Amino acid sequence: MRRRRAGEASELDAMALLCLVPSLLYVLVMFVYPFLHGIYLSLRPPKLPGLSLANYVAFFSDEWQYRTVGITFGLAVPNSVIVVAVALLLAYGMRRGIWLERTITTILVLPISLGVILLAEGILGFYGGRGWFNQAMLALGVLSEPLTLTHNYTGVMLSLFMQQFPFCFLMLLGYISGIDPGLENAARTLGAGSWTVFYRVMLPLIAPGLAIAFALVFVMSFGVFPSAILLGQPAGATRTIAIAAYQQAFEHYDMSYASAIAVVMGLFQLAGLVLIVMLRRQMVMAPTLGGGKR
């Protein structure tokens, strides 16, 4: 019997490995190889023999280039904080169901069905200088002149929020809804108020999902490209690091320098993820991770 069970276990292990092969090949071909090839290209400047860090030195020596890092962080971090905060507020309020929950959820996640281009056109039509919003405010006498909400920092932030909020909201709503309501009820029975229940009971259980949601939004925001061009100032205030890499690759035809910028971008994203994980560990955690999940 033991030999039979051992044989069955080995067959299951072999089948599991066989099922993993296509996934591993896909990761190697589509992610690992391009990443390593990009690093190799970044170390091979066209006018220098052998491997060199000249592209990285050139990037951090040119203010026009390295200031894109600060601009990108200036978009990614505030947007991530706002998106996660609003999504958490709504998801926490809807965790036990509300009236017209399905209708409200559908409206909130509707931007998922819109592409970035269509979303940008909608923002231009609604928030532009002659858009519906400004026209309505002028007609009501609230404004004396139109607000400048597009082709600047504000326009990019509006686009990023609308793109990423649905994903973050659905992720947090699913995570929070899976927490056993008995824990919350027990805390209230013991006399805890709403804030105490949230901070001492719910937040430690939400923390893992919150960290994942923040990391996802941050990575997507840090790679902002079409929104910064269509709704921002790609040659000025919203010239992100992705735009810098694109210009070197397809305007100056310097793939080596563009690869170096892309590697720098990836390293800063990785640094942001590491910081998020470290901050998550500093949060008050539940005695047993996931112990409150149903």
N, C-alpha and C positions, 0 to 999 in steps of 0.2 A: 504494500500500500504506500509506504514511504517513497519507494522507487518510482511508483506511478505518479505520485504527487510531485516529486522532483522533476520528472519528465514533463509533466504538464506545465509546471512553472517555467522550465527552460524554453518550452515552445511559446508560451505567452511572452517571455522576454524577447525571444527572437522576432516574434510578430510585432511587438512594440518597436523594436529597433528598425524593422523593415518599414513600418509606417512613418518613422521619423526621417528616413532617408530623403524623401521628396522635399520635406520642409527644410532640412539642413542644406540640401543642394540649392534651394531657392534663396536661403539666407546668404550662402556663400557667393552665389552668382550676382544677386541683386544688391547686396549690402556690403559684405566683407571685401570682395574684390574691388568694387568701385572706391570704397573708402581707402584701402591700401594703395590703389593706383593713384588716387588723388594726392595722398601724402608723398608718393614717389615723384609725381609731377611737380609738386610744390618745391621739392628739393633739387630740381633740375632746371635752373634758369637757362634760357636759350643761348645766352652769350657767354656763359661760364662753363668750364669743363668740370665733370664730376658732380658730386653732390655738394650743395651749398645752402646756407641759411639766408642767402642774399634777399630772397623775396620777403621773408619775415622781417628782416632788418629794414627793408624799404618800406614795408607797411607801417611799422611803428615809428619810422623816422619822418613820415609824411603826415602832417596834421590833417590834411584834407581826407586822408584815408582812415587813420586811427580814430578820428572823432566820430566815425560811424558807429563804433562800439558803444560809446556813451549815448548816442541818439537811439540806438536799438534798445539798450537797457531802459532808456527813458520812456519808450513805448511799451516794452514787454512787461516790466515790473508793475507799473500802475494799472495797466489793463488786466493783468493776472489777478491783482488784489481786488479790483472792482468786480470782475466777472465772478470770482470765487465767493466774494462776500454777498453779492446779490443772489447768486445761485443757492448759497447756503441758507440765506434768509427765507427764500421762497420754498426751497425743498423742506426745510425744517417746519415751516408753517403748514405744508401740505402732507406731512408724513403720515397722518392718520385719516386723510381724505377730507375733501371740502366739497361744497356745492359746485356743480359744473366742473368737476375736477378734470374730466377728459377734454372738455372744450378748452379750458384754460391751458392745459398741458399742450394741446395741439397748437394753440396760438403761440405759446412760448417757444416751441421747437420748430415752428414753420420755417424760419430762415435756413434750416438744414437743407430744405428742398431748393434753395436758391443758390446759384453759383456766385462766385466772388464778383464777376463782372456785372451780372444782373443786380446784385446787391449794391454795388457801387453806383450803378446808374440810378437805382431807386433813391439812394442817399443824396445824390446830386439833384434829382428832381424834387425831393422833399425839403432838404436842408440848404440847397443852393441859394445864391443871392436872390434869384427870382423864383425860388421854390414855394411850395404850398405853405410851409411853416412861416417863412418870412412874410409872405403876402397876407396870411391870416393875422399875424401880429401887427402888421402895418394897418390893416383894415380896422382892427379893434382898437387901435391907438396905443397899444402896449409899447411899440417901438416907434422911434422917429426915423430910423434908417435900418436897412437890413443888417442882420448879424452875419459875420463871416465864419461859417461853420464848415466849409469845405475848402479843399486845396490848402490845407494847413494841418497842424497837429491834431486839432479837434476832429477833423474829418476822418483821419486814420484811426483814431481811437473809437469813433462811432462804428466804423466798419469792423474793426477787430472785435469789439464787444458783440455785435450782432452775429458774427461768424462763430464765435466760440462759446457764447453763453448757452446755446441749446445742448451741446455735448456735456458741458460741465453740469448743467442743471439735471439732465437725465441721469448722469453718473451719480451725483449726490443724492438725488431722490431715490434711486434704487438702493443705494447703500444705507441711507437713513431709514427707509421703510423696512429694511431687514433687521433692524435692532429690536430686540424683544421689548414690547411695551410694558411688560411686567416690571422691568427695572425702573422705568420712569414712574410707574404707579406706586411702587414700593417706596421710592424716595419721597413722593408727595405724601404718602401715608405717614412717613416719619417726620413730616413738618417742613420739608424743603420747599422753598419758593421756586418760581419759574426760572429765575436766573441761576439759582443754585443747582437746580436739576440740569440745566443746560451745561453749566460750566464744570460741575463736579461729576456728573453722570454721563451725559450724552456726548460732550465734546471729546473725552478720552476715547470713546468708542468710534466717534466719527473721524478722529485724527488720521488713521491710515488712509481712508477714502479721500479725506480732504487733501492730504499730501499728494496723492496720485493725481487728483483733479488739478491742483495747482501746478504740478510738474507738467502735465499735459498742456494746459493753457499757456504756461510760460514758454515751452518749446515751440508751440505753434505761433505764438506772438513774436518770438525772437527771430523766426524765419520770415517775417512779414515782407512781402515783395509787391504783389499787385495792388494792394490797398495803398501802400506808400506812394505808388506811382499815380494811380487814378484819383486818389482823394487827398494826396499830400503835396509836398514840394520835393520831388525827387532830386533836385539839384541844390537843395537848401536844408530846411529845417527837418525834413523827414527822409533824408538820404541815409538809408539803413545800410548795414554791412552786406545784406543780400544784394542790394542795388550796386554796391561797390564791386562785388564779385562778378555780377552780370556785365557791368561796363568793361571790366578788364577782359572778360572772356569774349564778348560779342561786339564790342565797339573798338577795343584796342587789340583784339585777337592774341592776347597773352594768356594762354591757358595755364601756364606755370604760375604766374602771379595770381590769377583767379583761383587756382587750387589752394594756394597759400592762404588767401583770404577766407576761403571756405573752411579750411582746417582751423583757422583762428576762430571762426564763427562756431564751429563744432566744439572747440575747447571751452569757449565761454558758455555755451549751452550746458556742457558737461559740468562745469564749475557751478552753474546755477542749480543743476539737479543735485549735486553733492551738498550744496548749502541747504536746499529744501529738505533733504533727508536728515541733515544734522539738526535743523530747527524742529523737525517732526519728532526727533528723539528727545528734545528738550520739553516737549509738551507733556502734560500729565496723562499717563497711559493707564489703561485698565489693568487690574492685577493679572488677568489672563487675556492675551491678545485675541480679540474676536469672541470672547466669552459671552458677550451679550448678543451675538448674532444668532438669528434663528436658522 
